[in-house]
């Protein structure tokens, strides 16, 4: 299992466009990707759940990746967060 934290730098936070991109990125892997924020947790492949978490600018999220390709998935997701959010 791989885990990392990231502070959201996008001025709007996780809204429709980046949430959709995150879902697409997470679905590219076999591993299960979970996003946690303020005690709430959801799979990164669930668009409406992600958007409903209220993740805003300055929020810190914890991303957990577990599965057969977790190393590659975690690396790509970290890059996604740095470049997009």
N, CA, C and O atoms as a Tinker XYZ file with bonds, in Angstrom:
   340  protein
     1  N      0.845000   -1.181000    0.000000    73     2
     2  CA     0.000000    0.000000    0.000000    64     1     3
     3  C      0.889000    1.242000    0.000000    63     2     4     5
     4  O      1.862000    1.323000    0.749000    81     3
     5  N      0.541000    2.201000   -0.847000    73     3     6
     6  CA     1.258000    3.472000   -0.950000    64     5     7
     7  C      0.311000    4.591000   -0.521000    63     6     8     9
     8  O     -0.869000    4.594000   -0.871000    81     7
     9  N      0.847000    5.534000    0.236000    73     7    10
    10  CA     0.048000    6.656000    0.713000    64     9    11
    11  C      0.844000    7.941000    0.563000    63    10    12    13
    12  O      2.051000    7.970000    0.803000    81    11
    13  N      0.149000    9.012000    0.159000    73    11    14
    14  CA     0.780000   10.326000    0.143000    64    13    15
    15  C     -0.261000   11.385000    0.464000    63    14    16    17
    16  O     -1.463000   11.177000    0.294000    81    15
    17  N      0.230000   12.524000    0.933000    73    15    18
    18  CA    -0.652000   13.652000    1.213000    64    17    19
    19  C     -0.321000   14.775000    0.247000    63    18    20    21
    20  O      0.811000   14.915000   -0.215000    81    19
    21  N     -1.352000   15.579000   -0.048000    73    19    22
    22  CA    -1.155000   16.693000   -0.954000    64    21    23
    23  C     -2.049000   17.855000   -0.523000    63    22    24    25
    24  O     -3.222000   17.663000   -0.202000    81    23
    25  N     -1.481000   19.057000   -0.520000    73    23    26
    26  CA    -2.265000   20.259000   -0.230000    64    25    27
    27  C     -2.743000   20.857000   -1.545000    63    26    28    29
    28  O     -1.934000   21.163000   -2.422000    81    27
    29  N     -4.038000   21.023000   -1.684000    73    27    30
    30  CA    -4.648000   21.511000   -2.917000    64    29    31
    31  C     -4.259000   22.970000   -3.148000    63    30    32    33
    32  O     -4.471000   23.822000   -2.284000    81    31
    33  N     -3.686000   23.252000   -4.326000    73    31    34
    34  CA    -3.261000   24.609000   -4.654000    64    33    35
    35  C     -4.172000   25.271000   -5.689000    63    34    36    37
    36  O     -4.080000   26.481000   -5.900000    81    35
    37  N     -5.049000   24.501000   -6.338000    73    35    38
    38  CA    -5.998000   25.076000   -7.293000    64    37    39
    39  C     -6.893000   26.065000   -6.546000    63    38    40    41
    40  O     -7.429000   25.726000   -5.491000    81    39
    41  N     -7.068000   27.286000   -7.075000    73    39    42
    42  CA    -7.864000   28.299000   -6.376000    64    41    43
    43  C     -9.308000   27.877000   -6.084000    63    42    44    45
    44  O     -9.912000   28.367000   -5.130000    81    43
    45  N     -9.860000   26.982000   -6.890000    73    43    46
    46  CA   -11.246000   26.552000   -6.709000    64    45    47
    47  C    -11.327000   25.227000   -5.949000    63    46    48    49
    48  O    -12.382000   24.889000   -5.412000    81    47
    49  N    -10.240000   24.483000   -5.897000    73    47    50
    50  CA   -10.246000   23.173000   -5.256000    64    49    51
    51  C    -10.574000   22.090000   -6.271000    63    50    52    53
    52  O    -10.342000   22.258000   -7.468000    81    51
    53  N    -11.113000   20.985000   -5.790000    73    51    54
    54  CA   -11.474000   19.892000   -6.702000    64    53    55
    55  C    -12.901000   20.143000   -7.176000    63    54    56    57
    56  O    -13.868000   19.895000   -6.456000    81    55
    57  N    -13.006000   20.642000   -8.409000    73    55    58
    58  CA   -14.305000   20.900000   -9.036000    64    57    59
    59  C    -14.454000   19.947000  -10.217000    63    58    60    61
    60  O    -13.649000   19.026000  -10.365000    81    59
    61  N    -15.448000   20.144000  -11.048000    73    59    62
    62  CA   -15.821000   19.163000  -12.073000    64    61    63
    63  C    -14.685000   18.746000  -13.005000    63    62    64    65
    64  O    -14.452000   17.552000  -13.195000    81    63
    65  N    -13.981000   19.708000  -13.586000    73    63    66
    66  CA   -12.952000   19.352000  -14.567000    64    65    67
    67  C    -11.815000   18.528000  -13.954000    63    66    68    69
    68  O    -11.530000   17.441000  -14.456000    81    67
    69  N    -11.156000   19.000000  -12.888000    73    67    70
    70  CA   -10.077000   18.194000  -12.331000    64    69    71
    71  C    -10.575000   16.899000  -11.686000    63    70    72    73
    72  O     -9.853000   15.903000  -11.672000    81    71
    73  N    -11.794000   16.901000  -11.157000    73    71    74
    74  CA   -12.339000   15.667000  -10.591000    64    73    75
    75  C    -12.506000   14.622000  -11.691000    63    74    76    77
    76  O    -12.193000   13.450000  -11.484000    81    75
    77  N    -12.994000   15.037000  -12.854000    73    75    78
    78  CA   -13.131000   14.126000  -13.990000    64    77    79
    79  C    -11.793000   13.590000  -14.453000    63    78    80    81
    80  O    -11.674000   12.414000  -14.797000    81    79
    81  N    -10.782000   14.450000  -14.463000    73    79    82
    82  CA    -9.441000   14.016000  -14.851000    64    81    83
    83  C     -8.873000   13.042000  -13.829000    63    82    84    85
    84  O     -8.194000   12.083000  -14.196000    81    83
    85  N     -9.145000   13.282000  -12.547000    73    83    86
    86  CA    -8.667000   12.377000  -11.505000    64    85    87
    87  C     -9.313000   11.006000  -11.643000    63    86    88    89
    88  O     -8.641000    9.984000  -11.509000    81    87
    89  N    -10.615000   10.982000  -11.910000    73    87    90
    90  CA   -11.329000    9.715000  -12.106000    64    89    91
    91  C    -10.711000    8.954000  -13.274000    63    90    92    93
    92  O    -10.464000    7.753000  -13.171000    81    91
    93  N    -10.462000    9.639000  -14.371000    73    91    94
    94  CA    -9.880000    9.001000  -15.556000    64    93    95
    95  C     -8.488000    8.449000  -15.244000    63    94    96    97
    96  O     -8.154000    7.341000  -15.664000    81    95
    97  N     -7.687000    9.204000  -14.519000    73    95    98
    98  CA    -6.340000    8.758000  -14.163000    64    97    99
    99  C     -6.413000    7.535000  -13.258000    63    98   100   101
   100  O     -5.672000    6.574000  -13.466000    81    99
   101  N     -7.288000    7.551000  -12.260000    73    99   102
   102  CA    -7.408000    6.432000  -11.323000    64   101   103
   103  C     -7.912000    5.169000  -12.008000    63   102   104   105
   104  O     -7.484000    4.064000  -11.673000    81   103
   105  N     -8.820000    5.330000  -12.967000    73   103   106
   106  CA    -9.375000    4.164000  -13.668000    64   105   107
   107  C     -8.363000    3.484000  -14.580000    63   106   108   109
   108  O     -8.584000    2.353000  -15.012000    81   107
   109  N     -7.256000    4.157000  -14.879000    73   107   110
   110  CA    -6.240000    3.575000  -15.757000    64   109   111
   111  C     -5.436000    2.477000  -15.057000    63   110   112   113
   112  O     -4.641000    1.784000  -15.693000    81   111
   113  N     -5.644000    2.323000  -13.758000    73   111   114
   114  CA    -4.871000    1.347000  -12.990000    64   113   115
   115  C     -5.785000    0.297000  -12.377000    63   114   116   117
   116  O     -6.973000    0.533000  -12.160000    81   115
   117  N     -5.204000   -0.874000  -12.100000    73   115   118
   118  CA    -5.952000   -1.953000  -11.456000    64   117   119
   119  C     -6.093000   -1.705000   -9.963000    63   118   120   121
   120  O     -7.028000   -2.198000   -9.332000    81   119
   121  N     -5.172000   -0.948000   -9.403000    73   119   122
   122  CA    -5.162000   -0.690000   -7.964000    64   121   123
   123  C     -6.367000    0.148000   -7.553000    63   122   124   125
   124  O     -6.903000    0.931000   -8.338000    81   123
   125  N     -6.777000   -0.039000   -6.297000    73   123   126
   126  CA    -7.855000    0.751000   -5.717000    64   125   127
   127  C     -7.243000    2.045000   -5.185000    63   126   128   129
   128  O     -6.266000    2.021000   -4.435000    81   127
   129  N     -7.831000    3.176000   -5.584000    73   127   130
   130  CA    -7.325000    4.491000   -5.181000    64   129   131
   131  C     -8.387000    5.151000   -4.306000    63   130   132   133
   132  O     -9.528000    5.338000   -4.729000    81   131
   133  N     -7.997000    5.502000   -3.084000    73   131   134
   134  CA    -8.905000    6.139000   -2.137000    64   133   135
   135  C     -8.421000    7.554000   -1.838000    63   134   136   137
   136  O     -7.220000    7.796000   -1.718000    81   135
   137  N     -9.367000    8.487000   -1.718000    73   135   138
   138  CA    -9.056000    9.869000   -1.368000    64   137   139
   139  C     -9.764000   10.162000   -0.046000    63   138   140   141
   140  O    -10.956000    9.894000    0.101000    81   139
   141  N     -9.014000   10.718000    0.921000    73   139   142
   142  CA    -9.580000   11.040000    2.227000    64   141   143
   143  C     -9.393000   12.521000    2.524000    63   142   144   145
   144  O     -8.339000   13.097000    2.257000    81   143
   145  N    -10.448000   13.133000    3.087000    73   143   146
   146  CA   -10.410000   14.553000    3.451000    64   145   147
   147  C    -11.384000   14.787000    4.598000    63   146   148   149
   148  O    -12.559000   14.430000    4.505000    81   147
   149  N    -10.898000   15.381000    5.668000    73   147   150
   150  CA   -11.735000   15.697000    6.839000    64   149   151
   151  C    -12.563000   14.512000    7.332000    63   150   152   153
   152  O    -13.748000   14.663000    7.632000    81   151
   153  N    -11.953000   13.354000    7.414000    73   151   154
   154  CA   -12.644000   12.179000    7.931000    64   153   155
   155  C    -13.538000   11.470000    6.936000    63   154   156   157
   156  O    -14.075000   10.405000    7.240000    81   155
   157  N    -13.710000   12.042000    5.746000    73   155   158
   158  CA   -14.502000   11.399000    4.692000    64   157   159
   159  C    -13.560000   10.693000    3.739000    63   158   160   161
   160  O    -12.450000   11.164000    3.490000    81   159
   161  N    -14.000000    9.563000    3.205000    73   159   162
   162  CA   -13.169000    8.798000    2.289000    64   161   163
   163  C    -14.036000    8.291000    1.138000    63   162   164   165
   164  O    -15.185000    7.897000    1.337000    81   163
   165  N    -13.461000    8.308000   -0.078000    73   163   166
   166  CA   -14.173000    7.794000   -1.241000    64   165   167
   167  C    -13.165000    7.233000   -2.232000    63   166   168   169
   168  O    -11.981000    7.568000   -2.198000    81   167
   169  N    -13.656000    6.379000   -3.108000    73   167   170
   170  CA   -12.805000    5.885000   -4.189000    64   169   171
   171  C    -12.615000    7.010000   -5.199000    63   170   172   173
   172  O    -13.541000    7.773000   -5.474000    81   171
   173  N    -11.417000    7.104000   -5.742000    73   171   174
   174  CA   -11.100000    8.167000   -6.702000    64   173   175
   175  C    -11.809000    7.969000   -8.036000    63   174   176   177
   176  O    -11.755000    8.850000   -8.895000    81   175
   177  N    -12.464000    6.844000   -8.224000    73   175   178
   178  CA   -13.189000    6.594000   -9.471000    64   177   179
   179  C    -14.655000    7.036000   -9.393000    63   178   180   181
   180  O    -15.408000    6.857000  -10.350000    81   179
   181  N    -15.056000    7.607000   -8.267000    73   179   182
   182  CA   -16.452000    8.016000   -8.062000    64   181   183
   183  C    -16.559000    9.540000   -8.146000    63   182   184   185
   184  O    -16.345000   10.243000   -7.157000    81   183
   185  N    -16.886000   10.030000   -9.313000    73   183   186
   186  CA   -16.887000   11.464000   -9.605000    64   185   187
   187  C    -17.756000   12.274000   -8.640000    63   186   188   189
   188  O    -17.280000   13.249000   -8.057000    81   187
   189  N    -18.989000   11.895000   -8.467000    73   187   190
   190  CA   -19.904000   12.676000   -7.631000    64   189   191
   191  C    -19.456000   12.662000   -6.166000    63   190   192   193
   192  O    -19.594000   13.666000   -5.467000    81   191
   193  N    -18.931000   11.552000   -5.709000    73   191   194
   194  CA   -18.437000   11.476000   -4.334000    64   193   195
   195  C    -17.245000   12.407000   -4.137000    63   194   196   197
   196  O    -17.140000   13.092000   -3.120000    81   195
   197  N    -16.352000   12.423000   -5.119000    73   195   198
   198  CA   -15.194000   13.323000   -5.040000    64   197   199
   199  C    -15.638000   14.776000   -4.955000    63   198   200   201
   200  O    -15.159000   15.532000   -4.110000    81   199
   201  N    -16.541000   15.153000   -5.821000    73   199   202
   202  CA   -17.008000   16.535000   -5.860000    64   201   203
   203  C    -17.781000   16.897000   -4.595000    63   202   204   205
   204  O    -17.791000   18.058000   -4.186000    81   203
   205  N    -18.420000   15.925000   -3.982000    73   203   206
   206  CA   -19.207000   16.156000   -2.784000    64   205   207
   207  C    -18.395000   16.241000   -1.502000    63   206   208   209
   208  O    -18.950000   16.519000   -0.439000    81   207
   209  N    -17.103000   16.008000   -1.583000    73   207   210
   210  CA   -16.265000   16.034000   -0.385000    64   209   211
   211  C    -15.900000   17.451000    0.058000    63   210   212   213
   212  O    -15.380000   17.637000    1.158000    81   211
   213  N    -16.160000   18.431000   -0.770000    73   211   214
   214  CA   -15.886000   19.814000   -0.401000    64   213   215
   215  C    -14.409000   20.125000   -0.269000    63   214   216   217
   216  O    -14.002000   20.839000    0.647000    81   215
   217  N    -13.613000   19.601000   -1.165000    73   215   218
   218  CA   -12.167000   19.820000   -1.118000    64   217   219
   219  C    -11.854000   21.155000   -1.779000    63   218   220   221
   220  O    -12.037000   21.319000   -2.985000    81   219
   221  N    -11.384000   22.103000   -0.984000    73   219   222
   222  CA   -11.132000   23.464000   -1.432000    64   221   223
   223  C     -9.639000   23.788000   -1.433000    63   222   224   225
   224  O     -8.812000   22.983000   -1.005000    81   223
   225  N     -9.320000   24.971000   -1.919000    73   223   226
   226  CA    -7.941000   25.468000   -1.903000    64   225   227
   227  C     -7.402000   25.409000   -0.474000    63   226   228   229
   228  O     -8.059000   25.863000    0.463000    81   227
   229  N     -6.208000   24.850000   -0.316000    73   227   230
   230  CA    -5.585000   24.742000    0.995000    64   229   231
   231  C     -5.927000   23.470000    1.747000    63   230   232   233
   232  O     -5.307000   23.170000    2.768000    81   231
   233  N     -6.907000   22.714000    1.261000    73   231   234
   234  CA    -7.261000   21.444000    1.900000    64   233   235
   235  C     -6.129000   20.440000    1.706000    63   234   236   237
   236  O     -5.453000   20.437000    0.677000    81   235
   237  N     -5.938000   19.598000    2.700000    73   235   238
   238  CA    -4.946000   18.530000    2.585000    64   237   239
   239  C     -5.709000   17.223000    2.423000    63   238   240   241
   240  O     -6.563000   16.882000    3.241000    81   239
   241  N     -5.389000   16.495000    1.355000    73   239   242
   242  CA    -6.008000   15.195000    1.104000    64   241   243
   243  C     -4.966000   14.102000    1.283000    63   242   244   245
   244  O     -3.773000   14.314000    1.069000    81   243
   245  N     -5.440000   12.934000    1.678000    73   243   246
   246  CA    -4.586000   11.754000    1.777000    64   245   247
   247  C     -5.040000   10.789000    0.703000    63   246   248   249
   248  O     -6.218000   10.440000    0.625000    81   247
   249  N     -4.101000   10.359000   -0.126000    73   247   250
   250  CA    -4.403000    9.426000   -1.214000    64   249   251
   251  C     -3.739000    8.092000   -0.876000    63   250   252   253
   252  O     -2.546000    8.044000   -0.575000    81   251
   253  N     -4.519000    7.014000   -0.926000    73   251   254
   254  CA    -4.021000    5.668000   -0.647000    64   253   255
   255  C     -4.234000    4.809000   -1.883000    63   254   256   257
   256  O     -5.327000    4.773000   -2.449000    81   255
   257  N     -3.185000    4.125000   -2.290000    73   255   258
   258  CA    -3.241000    3.264000   -3.477000    64   257   259
   259  C     -2.852000    1.864000   -3.047000    63   258   260   261
   260  O     -1.809000    1.660000   -2.426000    81   259
   261  N     -3.703000    0.895000   -3.383000    73   259   262
   262  CA    -3.423000   -0.484000   -2.998000    64   261   263
   263  C     -3.813000   -1.417000   -4.143000    63   262   264   265
   264  O     -4.941000   -1.378000   -4.634000    81   263
   265  N     -2.869000   -2.252000   -4.555000    73   263   266
   266  CA    -3.148000   -3.209000   -5.620000    64   265   267
   267  C     -1.898000   -3.620000   -6.356000    63   266   268   269
   268  O     -0.788000   -3.280000   -5.945000    81   267
   269  N     -2.070000   -4.350000   -7.444000    73   267   270
   270  CA    -0.933000   -4.923000   -8.160000    64   269   271
   271  C     -0.013000   -3.897000   -8.833000    63   270   272   273
   272  O      1.174000   -4.165000   -9.015000    81   271
   273  N     -0.543000   -2.741000   -9.199000    73   271   274
   274  CA     0.280000   -1.721000   -9.868000    64   273   275
   275  C      0.360000   -0.448000   -9.024000    63   274   276   277
   276  O      0.428000    0.660000   -9.557000    81   275
   277  N      0.350000   -0.623000   -7.703000    73   275   278
   278  CA     0.278000    0.531000   -6.793000    64   277   279
   279  C      1.469000    1.476000   -6.914000    63   278   280   281
   280  O      1.310000    2.687000   -6.764000    81   279
   281  N      2.646000    0.947000   -7.179000    73   279   282
   282  CA     3.839000    1.806000   -7.287000    64   281   283
   283  C      3.686000    2.787000   -8.454000    63   282   284   285
   284  O      3.859000    3.994000   -8.287000    81   283
   285  N      3.364000    2.261000   -9.619000    73   283   286
   286  CA     3.194000    3.104000  -10.808000    64   285   287
   287  C      2.008000    4.043000  -10.637000    63   286   288   289
   288  O      2.079000    5.212000  -11.018000    81   287
   289  N      0.926000    3.541000  -10.070000    73   287   290
   290  CA    -0.272000    4.361000   -9.867000    64   289   291
   291  C      0.027000    5.517000   -8.924000    63   290   292   293
   292  O     -0.357000    6.654000   -9.202000    81   291
   293  N      0.700000    5.248000   -7.824000    73   291   294
   294  CA     1.016000    6.302000   -6.855000    64   293   295
   295  C      1.898000    7.376000   -7.482000    63   294   296   297
   296  O      1.688000    8.568000   -7.258000    81   295
   297  N      2.881000    6.950000   -8.264000    73   295   298
   298  CA     3.765000    7.918000   -8.916000    64   297   299
   299  C      2.989000    8.798000   -9.887000    63   298   300   301
   300  O      3.151000   10.018000   -9.890000    81   299
   301  N      2.154000    8.187000  -10.702000    73   299   302
   302  CA     1.397000    8.961000  -11.684000    64   301   303
   303  C      0.373000    9.874000  -11.007000    63   302   304   305
   304  O      0.155000   10.998000  -11.459000    81   303
   305  N     -0.250000    9.405000   -9.937000    73   303   306
   306  CA    -1.223000   10.232000   -9.226000    64   305   307
   307  C     -0.544000   11.402000   -8.530000    63   306   308   309
   308  O     -1.094000   12.504000   -8.515000    81   307
   309  N      0.630000   11.196000   -7.958000    73   307   310
   310  CA     1.369000   12.303000   -7.359000    64   309   311
   311  C      1.691000   13.356000   -8.409000    63   310   312   313
   312  O      1.545000   14.552000   -8.157000    81   311
   313  N      2.126000   12.921000   -9.576000    73   311   314
   314  CA     2.416000   13.849000  -10.669000    64   313   315
   315  C      1.142000   14.583000  -11.093000    63   314   316   317
   316  O      1.178000   15.787000  -11.348000    81   315
   317  N      0.018000   13.867000  -11.171000    73   315   318
   318  CA    -1.257000   14.479000  -11.530000    64   317   319
   319  C     -1.630000   15.583000  -10.545000    63   318   320   321
   320  O     -2.007000   16.681000  -10.953000    81   319
   321  N     -1.527000   15.292000   -9.248000    73   319   322
   322  CA    -1.878000   16.286000   -8.233000    64   321   323
   323  C     -0.982000   17.511000   -8.339000    63   322   324   325
   324  O     -1.470000   18.639000   -8.261000    81   323
   325  N      0.326000   17.309000   -8.516000    73   323   326
   326  CA     1.258000   18.448000   -8.627000    64   325   327
   327  C      0.941000   19.309000   -9.849000    63   326   328   329
   328  O      0.986000   20.537000   -9.768000    81   327
   329  N      0.623000   18.684000  -10.970000    73   327   330
   330  CA     0.408000   19.419000  -12.224000    64   329   331
   331  C     -0.990000   20.024000  -12.341000    63   330   332   333
   332  O     -1.164000   21.047000  -13.004000    81   331
   333  N     -1.984000   19.406000  -11.706000    73   331   334
   334  CA    -3.373000   19.801000  -11.929000    64   333   335
   335  C     -4.014000   20.484000  -10.730000    63   334   336   337
   336  O     -4.781000   21.434000  -10.890000    81   335
   337  N     -3.709000   20.012000   -9.552000    73   335   338
   338  CA    -4.413000   20.511000   -8.371000    64   337   339
   339  C     -3.474000   21.234000   -7.440000    63   338   340
   340  O     -3.897000   21.721000   -6.392000    81   339
